[in-house]
Amino acid sequence: MGRMYGKGKGISKSAQPYKRTPPSWVKTKPEEVVEQITKLAKKGLAPSQIGTTLRDSCGIPSVKSITGSTILRILKMNGLASTLPEALYHLIQKAVSIR
């Protein structure tokens, strides 16, 4: 959003914490997180939806800090990743809906 009396747009935004270790209050083991990710992927959720579900329902703030790898890499290791990147898939959906 622009400023009223200036031409700057600002750079304020939220950021991930720099600390790479999981918080002390997270008691979930990496194997359990991988199991939950595969279960949600088999239901048909996209990686971003899986991350949101884990954050909101299971109390897992960051999958990468707990497991050491991202959700997409875990899905690729288990053969559950889609062939199209998620962003491209949503762009195609938007283009089809505009037609």
C-alpha positions, 0 to 999 in steps of 0.5 A: 500500500502506498504512503499518503505523503511519499512515494515509498511502499514499505517493506513491512511483512512477517518473516520466519524465525531464523532459528532452525531448531524446532521449538521446545514445546513441539513434542511431535517426532519426525516420523509422525509428521511424515506419516501425517503428511502422507495421509493428508496427501493421499486425501488429495491436499496440495502441499500448501494446504498440508502445511496449513492443516498441520499448523492449525490442527496439529500445532506443527509450526514448521515441518522443515525444522522438525523433519529437516526437509520440506513437505514437497521433498517428503512427498517426492520421496514417497512418490506422492508429489504431483507432476505440475508445480502447485503454482502453475496448476493454480495459474492454469485453473485461473486461466480456464475459469476466465475463458 
